[in-house]
Amino acid sequence: MLPITIPTVRVTARYLTPDGSPMTGTVEFRPPSLLTHAEADVFVGGPTRATLDAEGRISVVLPATDTPGWNPVEWTYRVTEKLGGLGATRAYQIVLPVARPTVDLADIAPADPSTPQYVAVPGPPGPAGELGPQGPAGPVRSVNGRTTPDITLTAADVAAIATTRAGVAGGVAQLGPDGKVPAAQLPALGGAVSSVNGKTGAVVLAATDLGALTPAAGDARYLGINNAPVKSVNGQSGTVALTAADVSAVKAGDAVLLTGDQAVAGAKTFAVPPSATVDPANANQLARRGYVDAVASAGTFSPASMGFSGWAYDPASSSAASAQYCINGWLYLIGVPLHAPTTVKNVVFYIPGYVGNTLSANSFAGLYTSAGAKVGTTAALSTLLTATEGKTAVLPLTAQYNAAPGNYWVALLINGPSPNTNGPAFMRAASMGASPGGSARMPGAFIRHGRLSTTGQTTLPNSFSTSTVLADSNAIWAALA
């Protein structure tokens, strides 16, 4: 290999016969008998021969002829073409300047090499010509990356295994005529199988040979997963664990049992009152209304017996000798207890007698809670009360009121009669001197019969303070219905 300090030029050429067949032969490049290169400290001499390949081509790398350091300074190569099929060889001189790193002999070979003193010198490249038509695919130019004339490939070049490695340790096994690996190339084993389940030769085992079930027998004995009638439960598969919510049920302990003993905690509200067919047997049991009414009212008349929701007292205990005439502008309050939720539509009075047409339009009856809030009123009494000699006066409220259990006041306001004995007489309780005890009570308790301390009233107030209620000795009878 030449030193890297000596520049080189690649010389190429291609030789074809007139019919396009590749020629054979050699091309020899010979410098002067012996050259020296001072900088590289080498001698260079002798011919360089390039043999035409299968396409008639050569490609050879030669030292450039104009490199500084050569001795002699100016020299040329003698090119000798020895080509098969030609009657004679031809020879000519060329120079290879370093400025042209690649030179094709067809570009510099003389037309008449016999001309004396002719030296072929590569000239500068000319302008590019027009692109010619696409030629046919040429012959093979390389094999596995090799381009030498005589190529010899090994097994490694084609990623194969060398024959020397077949059937040897560390190599590959071979197949015998029967398509099997010969026993000699198999590793030694503890012992060959003599039989399988008592069978020799080409053994084919059936399910019965292994004590197993055939697919048909297995299907008959066991249910295949795809044939199971149930494949999911409430959208779940696998190991299913359902809760009460999964089946839209109430979990145990959260529902009332229809039978058996159970303790029910917390407040419970029934949209429909519970009912029972038997009477309570001890103090802690719930009671039916029919039972309570029968026990509480046994032998006596109750408001319900007379068609009322509640009353101030049994009208049979009223005074037989005197009636109550009201003072104009006084607001009388008559207490009525309600022991159950009640829809109140009317207030009721009993009128022993009335001459008629003495009431002004400022006379009213109404209903108040025990806190003094008005919850109902009638139309003017002048339109509701007429002349009478003993009448139960049922006075409708302008709007019914849904009353909760508790104490209520029926209010009565009279205006117009003069003297007041010309007004309606109202049934009252039996008297006992000037101060009857009809409003006997503990201090601060509900006043059963009273009136407001303010006089001169012409309308029913929307509310009043219970501290302004005065106990009254006139126990007028009233009821709710």
C-alpha positions as CSV (number, residue, x, y, z in Angstrom):
1,M,0.0,0.0,0.0
2,L,1.3,3.4,-0.9
3,P,2.1,6.0,1.8
4,I,-0.8,8.4,2.4
5,T,1.6,11.3,1.5
6,I,1.6,10.2,-2.2
7,P,-1.6,11.4,-3.9
8,T,-3.3,8.8,-6.2
9,V,-5.6,8.8,-9.3
10,R,-8.2,6.1,-10.1
11,V,-8.0,5.0,-13.7
12,T,-11.0,3.2,-15.3
13,A,-11.8,1.8,-18.7
14,R,-14.2,-0.5,-20.5
15,Y,-13.5,-2.5,-23.6
16,L,-16.3,-4.0,-25.8
17,T,-16.4,-5.8,-29.2
18,P,-18.5,-4.2,-32.0
19,D,-21.5,-6.3,-31.0
20,G,-21.3,-5.1,-27.4
21,S,-19.7,-8.2,-25.9
22,P,-17.0,-7.6,-23.2
23,M,-13.4,-8.1,-24.3
24,T,-10.8,-10.0,-22.4
25,G,-7.2,-9.2,-21.7
26,T,-5.0,-6.9,-19.6
27,V,-3.9,-3.3,-19.5
28,E,-0.5,-2.6,-18.2
29,F,0.6,0.7,-16.6
30,R,4.5,1.1,-16.4
31,P,6.3,4.1,-15.0
32,P,10.0,4.7,-15.6
33,S,12.2,1.9,-14.5
34,L,12.5,3.2,-11.0
35,L,11.1,6.3,-9.2
36,T,12.0,7.8,-5.9
37,H,9.8,9.9,-3.7
38,A,11.9,12.0,-1.3
39,E,9.1,12.9,1.1
40,A,7.7,9.4,1.5
41,D,11.2,7.8,1.4
42,V,10.1,5.0,-1.0
43,F,11.1,3.6,-4.4
44,V,8.3,3.0,-6.9
45,G,8.8,0.9,-10.0
46,G,7.5,-2.0,-12.1
47,P,4.3,-2.5,-14.1
48,T,0.8,-2.5,-12.7
49,R,-1.6,-4.9,-14.6
50,A,-5.3,-4.7,-14.6
51,T,-7.3,-7.6,-15.9
52,L,-10.6,-7.0,-17.7
53,D,-13.6,-8.3,-15.6
54,A,-16.7,-10.0,-16.9
55,E,-18.0,-6.7,-18.2
56,G,-14.8,-5.8,-19.9
57,R,-13.9,-3.2,-17.2
58,I,-10.8,-2.2,-15.3
59,S,-10.3,0.0,-12.3
60,V,-6.9,0.6,-10.8
61,V,-5.4,3.2,-8.4
62,L,-2.0,4.7,-9.5
63,P,0.3,7.4,-8.0
64,A,-0.3,10.9,-9.6
65,T,2.6,11.9,-11.9
66,D,2.9,15.5,-10.8
67,T,3.3,15.1,-7.1
68,P,6.2,17.2,-5.6
69,G,9.1,14.9,-4.4
70,W,9.3,12.6,-7.4
71,N,12.6,12.0,-9.0
72,P,12.6,12.3,-11.9
73,V,10.3,15.3,-11.6
74,E,8.5,14.9,-14.9
75,W,7.5,11.4,-16.0
76,T,4.7,9.5,-17.7
77,Y,3.1,6.1,-17.6
78,R,3.4,3.8,-20.6
79,V,0.0,2.1,-21.2
80,T,0.1,-1.2,-23.0
81,E,-3.3,-2.8,-24.0
82,K,-3.1,-6.6,-24.5
83,L,-6.6,-7.4,-25.6
84,G,-7.9,-10.7,-26.9
85,G,-9.1,-10.9,-30.5
86,L,-6.8,-8.0,-31.7
87,G,-4.0,-8.8,-34.0
88,A,-1.5,-6.5,-32.1
89,T,-1.2,-4.6,-28.9
90,R,-1.1,-0.9,-28.7
91,A,0.9,1.4,-26.3
92,Y,0.9,5.1,-25.5
93,Q,2.0,7.5,-22.8
94,I,-0.3,9.3,-20.3
95,V,0.2,11.6,-17.4
96,L,-2.1,11.5,-14.3
97,P,-2.2,14.9,-12.7
98,V,-3.4,15.1,-9.0
99,A,-6.0,17.6,-10.0
100,R,-8.0,14.8,-11.7
101,P,-8.6,12.2,-9.0
102,T,-10.6,9.9,-11.5
103,V,-9.6,9.4,-15.2
104,D,-11.2,7.2,-17.8
105,L,-8.8,6.0,-20.6
106,A,-11.5,6.5,-23.2
107,D,-11.2,10.2,-22.4
108,I,-7.5,10.5,-22.9
109,A,-6.3,7.6,-25.2
110,P,-4.9,8.9,-28.5
111,A,-6.8,8.2,-31.7
112,D,-3.5,7.2,-33.4
113,P,-1.1,5.8,-30.7
114,S,1.6,5.3,-33.3
115,T,2.1,9.0,-33.5
116,P,5.7,9.7,-32.3
117,Q,6.2,11.5,-28.9
118,Y,2.4,11.5,-28.2
119,V,1.5,11.8,-24.5
120,A,-2.1,11.7,-23.4
121,V,-2.9,14.4,-20.9
122,P,-6.3,14.6,-19.2
123,G,-7.9,17.9,-19.9
124,P,-10.5,19.8,-17.9
125,P,-14.0,18.3,-17.9
126,G,-16.3,19.6,-20.6
127,P,-19.9,20.7,-20.1
128,A,-22.5,18.1,-19.2
129,G,-24.3,16.7,-22.2
130,E,-28.0,15.9,-22.5
131,L,-29.3,12.9,-20.5
132,G,-29.6,9.9,-22.7
133,P,-32.4,7.3,-22.7
134,Q,-32.6,4.7,-19.9
135,G,-30.5,1.7,-21.0
136,P,-31.3,-2.0,-20.2
137,A,-30.2,-3.6,-16.9
138,G,-26.6,-4.6,-17.1
139,P,-25.0,-7.8,-16.0
140,V,-24.0,-8.5,-12.4
141,R,-21.5,-5.9,-11.2
142,S,-20.9,-7.2,-7.7
143,V,-21.6,-10.3,-5.5
144,N,-22.2,-9.8,-1.8
145,G,-20.3,-6.4,-2.1
146,R,-17.4,-7.8,-4.0
147,T,-16.3,-6.5,-7.4
148,T,-13.0,-8.5,-8.2
149,P,-12.9,-10.5,-11.4
150,D,-12.7,-13.8,-9.7
151,I,-15.0,-14.0,-6.6
152,T,-15.0,-17.0,-4.2
153,L,-17.7,-17.0,-1.6
154,T,-17.6,-18.9,1.7
155,A,-20.5,-20.2,3.8
156,A,-20.1,-17.2,6.1
157,D,-20.5,-14.9,3.1
158,V,-24.0,-16.2,2.5
159,A,-24.9,-16.6,6.2
160,A,-24.7,-20.4,5.9
161,I,-23.0,-23.1,8.0
162,A,-19.9,-24.7,6.7
163,T,-20.1,-28.5,5.8
164,T,-17.3,-29.1,8.2
165,R,-19.6,-28.3,11.1
166,A,-22.3,-30.8,10.1
167,G,-22.7,-33.7,12.5
168,V,-19.9,-32.7,14.8
169,A,-19.8,-31.4,18.4
170,G,-20.5,-27.7,18.5
171,G,-22.0,-27.9,15.0
172,V,-25.4,-28.8,13.6
173,A,-27.2,-32.1,13.3
174,Q,-28.0,-33.8,10.0
175,L,-31.0,-35.8,8.8
176,G,-30.7,-39.4,7.8
177,P,-32.5,-40.9,4.7
178,D,-35.6,-41.4,6.9
179,G,-35.8,-37.6,7.6
180,K,-34.7,-38.1,11.3
181,V,-31.5,-37.2,13.1
182,P,-29.3,-40.3,13.3
183,A,-28.9,-41.9,16.7
184,A,-25.2,-41.3,16.6
185,Q,-25.8,-37.5,16.6
186,L,-28.2,-37.7,19.5
187,P,-27.0,-37.2,23.1
188,A,-26.8,-40.2,25.3
189,L,-29.9,-40.7,27.5
190,G,-30.6,-42.7,30.6
191,G,-32.6,-45.2,28.6
192,A,-35.0,-45.4,25.7
193,V,-38.7,-45.8,26.2
194,S,-39.7,-49.4,25.8
195,S,-43.4,-49.0,26.0
196,V,-46.2,-46.4,26.8
197,N,-49.1,-47.7,28.8
198,G,-48.1,-51.2,27.8
199,K,-48.0,-50.3,24.1
200,T,-45.0,-50.3,21.8
201,G,-44.3,-49.0,18.3
202,A,-46.3,-46.0,17.0
203,V,-48.3,-45.6,20.2
204,V,-51.7,-43.8,20.0
205,L,-53.4,-43.4,23.4
206,A,-57.1,-43.0,23.9
207,A,-58.9,-41.5,26.9
208,T,-59.6,-44.9,28.3
209,D,-55.9,-45.7,28.3
210,L,-55.4,-42.8,30.7
211,G,-58.5,-43.5,32.8
212,A,-60.0,-40.3,31.5
213,L,-63.4,-39.4,30.0
214,T,-64.0,-38.8,26.4
215,P,-65.4,-35.3,25.5
216,A,-68.8,-36.8,25.0
217,A,-68.7,-38.6,28.3
218,G,-67.4,-35.5,30.1
219,D,-70.3,-33.4,28.7
220,A,-72.7,-36.1,29.9
221,R,-71.2,-36.0,33.4
222,Y,-70.2,-32.4,33.8
223,L,-71.8,-29.2,32.5
224,G,-69.6,-27.3,30.2
225,I,-69.2,-23.6,31.1
226,N,-70.8,-22.5,27.8
227,N,-73.7,-24.8,28.3
228,A,-74.5,-23.7,31.9
229,P,-78.1,-22.4,32.1
230,V,-77.1,-19.5,34.3
231,K,-74.3,-17.4,33.0
232,S,-74.7,-14.2,35.1
233,V,-76.7,-13.1,38.2
234,N,-77.9,-9.5,38.2
235,G,-75.3,-8.7,35.6
236,Q,-72.5,-10.2,37.7
237,S,-70.4,-13.3,36.8
238,G,-67.7,-15.3,38.5
239,T,-68.0,-15.6,42.3
240,V,-71.2,-13.6,42.8
241,A,-72.1,-12.1,46.1
242,L,-75.4,-10.2,46.1
243,T,-76.5,-7.6,48.6
244,A,-80.1,-6.5,49.4
245,A,-79.6,-3.5,47.1
246,D,-78.7,-5.8,44.2
247,V,-82.2,-7.4,44.3
248,S,-84.0,-4.1,45.2
249,A,-84.7,-5.4,48.7
250,V,-84.3,-3.9,52.2
251,K,-81.5,-5.4,54.1
252,A,-82.2,-7.4,57.3
253,G,-82.9,-5.2,60.3
254,D,-84.2,-2.3,58.2
255,A,-87.7,-3.7,57.5
256,V,-90.6,-4.4,59.7
257,L,-91.4,-8.1,60.0
258,L,-94.9,-9.3,59.2
259,T,-94.5,-12.1,61.8
260,G,-92.4,-12.8,64.8
261,D,-91.0,-10.5,67.5
262,Q,-89.0,-7.3,66.6
263,A,-88.0,-4.1,68.3
264,V,-88.6,-1.0,66.1
265,A,-86.5,2.0,67.0
266,G,-87.0,5.7,66.0
267,A,-90.0,7.8,65.3
268,K,-92.4,6.3,62.7
269,T,-95.1,8.2,60.8
270,F,-98.0,6.2,59.3
271,A,-99.7,7.7,56.2
272,V,-102.7,5.4,57.1
273,P,-103.3,4.8,60.8
274,P,-102.5,1.3,61.9
275,S,-105.5,-0.9,62.9
276,A,-106.0,-3.9,65.1
277,T,-108.9,-6.2,65.8
278,V,-108.1,-6.8,69.4
279,D,-108.2,-4.6,72.5
280,P,-105.0,-3.7,74.4
281,A,-104.1,-6.1,77.2
282,N,-101.5,-4.0,79.1
283,A,-100.6,-0.3,79.7
284,N,-97.8,-0.3,77.0
285,Q,-99.9,-1.5,74.1
286,L,-101.4,0.7,71.4
287,A,-105.2,1.2,71.6
288,R,-107.8,1.4,68.9
289,R,-109.9,4.6,68.7
290,G,-113.1,2.5,69.1
291,Y,-111.7,1.1,72.3
292,V,-110.7,4.5,73.6
293,D,-114.0,6.1,72.7
294,A,-115.9,3.3,74.3
295,V,-113.9,3.5,77.6
296,A,-113.5,7.3,77.8
297,S,-117.2,8.0,77.0
298,A,-118.8,5.0,78.6
299,G,-122.1,6.0,80.1
300,T,-121.7,9.7,79.1
301,F,-122.4,11.9,76.2
302,S,-119.4,13.2,74.3
303,P,-119.2,16.1,71.7
304,A,-119.1,13.4,69.0
305,S,-122.4,12.0,70.4
306,M,-124.1,15.3,69.5
307,G,-122.2,15.7,66.2
308,F,-119.6,18.2,67.4
309,S,-115.8,18.1,67.2
310,G,-115.5,19.7,70.6
311,W,-117.4,21.9,73.1
312,A,-116.9,24.2,76.1
313,Y,-118.9,21.8,78.3
314,D,-121.9,19.5,78.2
315,P,-124.9,21.7,77.3
316,A,-127.0,19.7,79.8
317,S,-125.1,21.4,82.6
318,S,-126.2,24.9,81.4
319,S,-128.2,27.3,83.5
320,A,-132.0,26.8,83.4
321,A,-132.8,30.2,84.9
322,S,-130.7,32.8,83.0
323,A,-129.0,33.5,79.7
324,Q,-126.1,35.6,78.7
325,Y,-126.6,39.0,77.0
326,C,-123.4,40.5,75.7
327,I,-122.2,44.1,76.2
328,N,-121.5,46.0,73.0
329,G,-117.9,46.1,72.0
330,W,-116.7,43.4,74.4
331,L,-114.7,40.5,72.9
332,Y,-115.8,37.3,74.8
333,L,-113.6,34.2,74.6
334,I,-115.0,30.7,75.2
335,G,-112.4,27.8,75.6
336,V,-112.9,24.6,73.6
337,P,-110.4,21.7,73.8
338,L,-109.6,19.5,70.8
339,H,-108.0,16.2,71.5
340,A,-107.3,15.1,67.9
341,P,-106.5,16.8,64.6
342,T,-109.7,18.3,63.4
343,T,-111.0,20.2,60.4
344,V,-113.1,23.0,61.8
345,K,-115.7,24.5,59.5
346,N,-118.2,26.0,61.9
347,V,-118.5,27.6,65.3
348,V,-121.8,26.8,67.2
349,F,-123.9,28.7,69.8
350,Y,-127.3,28.0,71.4
351,I,-129.7,30.9,71.2
352,P,-132.6,30.6,73.8
353,G,-134.3,33.7,72.3
354,Y,-133.7,36.7,70.0
355,V,-136.1,39.4,68.8
356,G,-134.1,39.8,65.6
357,N,-132.7,42.7,63.5
358,T,-130.8,44.4,66.3
359,L,-127.2,43.5,65.4
360,S,-125.0,45.8,63.4
361,A,-122.6,44.7,60.7
362,N,-119.8,45.0,63.3
363,S,-120.8,41.7,65.0
364,F,-118.7,38.6,64.4
365,A,-117.7,35.2,65.7
366,G,-114.3,33.6,65.1
367,L,-111.6,31.2,66.2
368,Y,-108.3,31.8,68.0
369,T,-105.4,29.6,69.0
370,S,-104.3,29.4,72.7
371,A,-101.5,31.8,71.6
372,G,-104.0,34.5,70.5
373,A,-103.7,34.1,66.7
374,K,-106.9,34.4,64.7
375,V,-107.4,31.3,62.4
376,G,-111.0,31.7,61.4
377,T,-113.9,34.2,61.2
378,T,-117.5,34.2,60.3
379,A,-119.5,36.6,58.1
380,A,-121.3,39.5,60.0
381,L,-123.7,38.0,62.6
382,S,-126.3,40.4,61.4
383,T,-126.6,38.1,58.3
384,L,-126.4,34.8,60.2
385,L,-128.6,35.2,63.3
386,T,-132.4,35.6,63.0
387,A,-135.3,35.9,65.4
388,T,-135.7,32.7,67.3
389,E,-137.1,31.0,70.4
390,G,-134.5,28.3,71.1
391,K,-132.1,27.4,68.3
392,T,-128.7,25.9,67.8
393,A,-126.9,28.5,65.6
394,V,-124.3,26.8,63.3
395,L,-122.1,29.7,62.0
396,P,-119.8,28.8,59.0
397,L,-116.3,30.1,59.0
398,T,-115.3,31.9,55.8
399,A,-112.6,29.2,55.4
400,Q,-112.2,25.9,57.1
401,Y,-109.2,25.5,59.4
402,N,-107.2,22.3,60.0
403,A,-106.7,22.4,63.7
404,A,-104.0,20.5,65.6
405,P,-104.8,19.1,69.0
406,G,-104.9,21.7,71.7
407,N,-107.0,24.4,73.4
408,Y,-108.8,27.1,71.3
409,W,-111.0,30.1,71.9
410,V,-114.3,30.7,70.2
411,A,-114.5,34.6,70.0
412,L,-117.9,36.5,70.2
413,L,-118.2,40.2,69.4
414,I,-121.7,41.8,69.7
415,N,-122.5,45.4,68.6
416,G,-125.9,47.1,68.0
417,P,-128.5,46.1,70.6
418,S,-129.7,48.8,73.0
419,P,-130.4,47.9,75.6
420,N,-128.3,44.7,75.4
421,T,-131.2,42.6,76.3
422,N,-132.6,43.4,72.8
423,G,-129.7,41.3,71.4
424,P,-129.5,37.6,71.1
425,A,-129.4,35.6,74.4
426,F,-126.7,32.9,74.6
427,M,-126.8,29.8,76.7
428,R,-124.5,29.9,79.7
429,A,-123.4,27.6,82.4
430,A,-125.2,27.3,85.7
431,S,-124.3,30.2,87.9
432,M,-123.1,30.1,91.5
433,G,-123.4,33.7,92.9
434,A,-121.7,36.6,91.3
435,S,-118.4,34.8,90.7
436,P,-118.9,31.3,89.4
437,G,-115.9,29.0,89.3
438,G,-116.1,27.9,85.6
439,S,-112.6,29.2,85.0
440,A,-110.9,27.6,88.0
441,R,-107.3,26.9,86.9
442,M,-103.7,26.8,88.1
443,P,-101.7,30.0,87.8
444,G,-100.7,30.7,84.2
445,A,-102.9,28.0,82.8
446,F,-105.3,28.4,79.9
447,I,-108.3,30.7,80.7
448,R,-111.4,28.7,79.9
449,H,-113.9,31.6,80.0
450,G,-112.6,35.1,79.5
451,R,-112.6,38.4,77.5
452,L,-110.1,41.0,76.2
453,S,-109.4,43.8,78.5
454,T,-109.9,46.3,75.7
455,T,-113.5,47.4,75.1
456,G,-115.2,49.1,72.2
457,Q,-114.1,46.5,69.7
458,T,-115.8,46.7,66.2
459,T,-113.7,44.0,64.5
460,L,-111.9,40.8,65.4
461,P,-108.2,41.6,65.9
462,N,-105.7,39.4,63.9
463,S,-104.0,38.5,67.2
464,F,-103.8,39.6,70.8
465,S,-101.5,39.0,73.7
466,T,-102.7,36.3,76.1
467,S,-101.7,38.6,79.0
468,T,-104.6,40.9,78.0
469,V,-107.2,38.1,78.6
470,L,-109.3,38.5,81.7
471,A,-111.1,35.7,83.4
472,D,-114.9,36.2,83.0
473,S,-117.7,35.0,85.1
474,N,-120.0,34.6,82.1
475,A,-119.5,31.0,80.9
476,I,-121.1,31.1,77.5
477,W,-121.5,27.7,75.8
478,A,-119.9,27.2,72.3
479,A,-118.9,24.3,70.2
480,L,-116.8,23.5,67.1
481,A,-118.0,21.4,64.2
